[in-house]
Every structure is written in C-alpha cells, then in structure tokens.
Amino acid sequence: MHTRFLKIYCDIVRQHSFSKAADLNGISQSNASQIVHQLEERLSVMLIDRSKRPFVLTAEGERYYEGCRGIVRRYNDLEREVRSLHESVSARLRMASIYSVGLAHMSQCLREFLAAHPRADVRVEYLHPDRVYEVVEADEADLGLVSYPEESRLLATTAWRSEPLVVVCAPEHRFAGENELPVSDLQDEPFVALEEGLRLREEIDNALAKRNVTVRVEQEFDNIEVIKRAIETNVGVSLLPEPTVAREVAAGSLVQVPLSDMSMARPLGLIHRRDRELNDTAQAFVALLQSRAHDAGKVAAMSGNGQTTLADSMNGWI
C-alpha cells in the first residue's frame, strides 16, 4: 500500500474530518473517503464507523492508526535524511591545486564563492603537480588545478586561463629599466631556472633553443617561490608567469619585463574524472574561476603590502 494512503488516513483521524484531511493533501473529499474504503477492503475490516456523527474509529481503526502513524513518521524521517545526505554531497567540493596558481587569487575566489553559496563545503589542498593528478584519479578530489593540463583515458580537462611569461629580475639589474627585451638579450645571461623534468622548464628550454638562445643556469629550484627569492638577491634572471610575480612587482622587490619578439604563456586548467559528473557546487566554482580568469595578477598585486601572506610560507610548485 502506498505510504501516501497511510498519511491521508492518519490525517483524517488526526483532523477528525475527511474534508480537512483532503484539503491538507490536495485531493477531494470523495477521494479521501475512497482511500479509506480501499484500505478497509484490503484489510477486510472496518476502520471508521461512519454511522456516527462525528465518526469514530473501530478498535481495528485505532490499532491501524497507531501503526500507520509510526510508519509515516519513520518514512518522513527517512526522506529528510536522504535529502539532507544529497544536499551535503551536492554542497561538497574537494579541490587539489598546484601552489603557483596564486594563493591570493584563489583565496579571493573562495571568499566570493562562499559568500554566494554559504552552504557549500569547499576544501582546497595545495600539492605537487604529480600528486594533483594522483588524488583526482583516486577520486580523493573532485577537481584538480594544474598547468599544462593533460587528458587521459580517466581524466578530462577544462581550460581556465593562460599566463604570459615575462623576464623577471631584481630592481638593480640592468634589465630593470627596459620597457621590453628581445629574447637575444638573454644569451649567456645568468639564469635561475626550474629543475629539469618540470613541464614549464621543458617549454622554456625548447622555446629558447628554437631561437638559438642559451642561458647560463646558475641555480635550479623546484618551485617558483624559491626562484623569486633567489632573483631578489640578483644572482640571475628568470622567465616566470606574470601573475606569480605580481605581488613582488607591486611591492618593488622584483621587476618584470616583457619580451618583444617571443610570446610564451603557461596554460592553466582543471582536471576531473570522466566517469564522475561534477556536482552543482563544483560546476558553480568552475564557472566562477572562468569568470575571474583574468583577475589573478590584480588580486596578487593587491596583497603586496609588505605583510606576510599564506603564499610566503608555502612552496610554489609548478
């Protein structure tokens, strides 16, 4: 028997009225009466003695009411529990990101998103790029944010933004006063590079090789934050994504100079499992990121106020 019939029967008994119960359930009084009749036929007993005004319950009707009331209550509790579970899952977003996307930019996006979606449960973990792929593949994260995103049999990608690479140097370096530089000026220049094996290092090496430019690698590091600290000591220059140095440029501790004859950019994108449909929260967050794709440098520059930020205490993995 449909639980809706049981609820209507309970409402009839509780309201002491067929018409009031019918109104509560959006049906006609005759339909309410017919439902009770069907219940009585199914049980082969009389539940309500209609010969009396107002009607009274039979002994069987009393017992049936007590039992139905418990069933309806438990069913309603179950529905609420299932809805709550669904809402909780739909509101959850687990995200893994490389550090060098710009923590100031991501923090601003999170604040804006949570203000618009106060019930959302968003958790962001900053990891080495290889680990980002691993946790998304293992379904330990719904989204991954990486540079040079790569599709696979298991993973799909969504483009986010492209970050132009610029020459970065210390304020006292001879490049600091230039408006732009030809790539040939980097020939034999002391260079602070990313470690070999990192994708951005490979792309920079290939781009310079195609133009027959050879830099003199003085130091190698596995993350952008340490590279920036080395450049500040004027041991060499580097090619870095513009948004990653916006805070230091605004503070005056570094200078960026665009190349006049070589255009190079680092693409950033999102990865997610092909066999997992993104929930509403994830889709909304992706939409926000894409709408703010060009704001990274501006937000990072705003944090260059001389105060220590979260980014200063973390490694800037590529």
Secondary structure as UniProt FT lines:
FT   HELIX           3..15
FT   HELIX           18..25
FT   HELIX           29..43
FT   STRAND          48..49
FT   TURN            50..51
FT   STRAND          56..57
FT   HELIX           59..91
FT   STRAND          92..97
FT   HELIX           99..101
FT   HELIX           103..116
FT   TURN            118..119
FT   STRAND          121..126
FT   HELIX           129..137
FT   TURN            138..139
FT   STRAND          143..147
FT   STRAND          155..169
FT   TURN            171..172
FT   HELIX           174..177
FT   HELIX           183..186
FT   TURN            187..188
FT   STRAND          190..194
FT   TURN            196..197
FT   HELIX           199..210
FT   TURN            211..212
FT   STRAND          216..221
FT   HELIX           224..232
FT   TURN            233..234
FT   STRAND          237..241
FT   HELIX           242..245
FT   HELIX           246..251
FT   STRAND          255..257
FT   STRAND          265..273
FT   TURN            274..275
FT   HELIX           280..291
FT   TURN            292..294
FT   HELIX           296..302
FT   HELIX           310..313
//
